[in-house]
Amino acid sequence: MTRRLLREGQTVKLDTLLEMSAAMQALADATEDHKEAIAALLGKRPPRFIGA
């Protein structure tokens, strides 16, 4: 996702890029790895990512 945003950022307007970024962030927030990252941060422990 990051690579796509960087690539698209060279050719699209800022408002379009911000909308794309928000949409991709929403997708990332829905993953189990995101939930694990938050739990690890709050639990002050290393995260155990599963790639989902």
C-alpha positions as CSV (number, residue, x, y, z in Angstrom):
1,M,0.0,0.0,0.0
2,T,2.8,2.4,0.9
3,R,4.5,1.9,-2.5
4,R,1.3,2.5,-4.3
5,L,0.7,5.8,-2.5
6,L,4.3,6.9,-3.2
7,R,3.9,6.0,-6.9
8,E,0.5,7.6,-7.2
9,G,1.7,10.7,-5.3
10,Q,3.8,11.7,-8.2
11,T,0.9,12.1,-10.6
12,V,-2.3,12.8,-8.7
13,K,-3.6,15.9,-6.9
14,L,-3.1,16.2,-3.1
15,D,-6.8,15.8,-2.3
16,T,-7.0,12.6,-4.3
17,L,-3.9,11.3,-2.6
18,L,-5.3,12.1,0.9
19,E,-8.5,10.2,0.1
20,M,-6.5,7.2,-1.1
21,S,-4.4,7.3,2.0
22,A,-7.4,7.4,4.2
23,A,-9.0,4.5,2.4
24,M,-5.8,2.4,2.7
25,Q,-5.5,3.3,6.4
26,A,-9.0,2.0,7.0
27,L,-8.1,-1.3,5.3
28,A,-5.0,-1.6,7.5
29,D,-6.9,-0.8,10.7
30,A,-9.2,-3.8,10.0
31,T,-6.4,-6.4,10.1
32,E,-5.5,-8.7,13.0
33,D,-1.9,-7.5,12.9
34,H,-3.2,-3.9,13.6
35,K,-5.1,-5.2,16.6
36,E,-2.0,-7.1,17.8
37,A,0.1,-4.0,17.4
38,I,-2.2,-2.0,19.6
39,A,-2.5,-4.7,22.2
40,A,1.3,-5.1,22.3
41,L,1.8,-1.4,22.6
42,L,-0.7,-1.1,25.5
43,G,0.7,-4.3,27.1
44,K,4.2,-3.0,26.8
45,R,5.4,-6.2,25.0
46,P,6.8,-7.1,21.6
47,P,4.1,-7.7,19.0
48,R,3.5,-11.2,17.6
49,F,2.4,-10.6,14.0
50,I,0.8,-13.3,12.0
51,G,0.7,-11.6,8.6
52,A,-3.1,-11.2,8.5
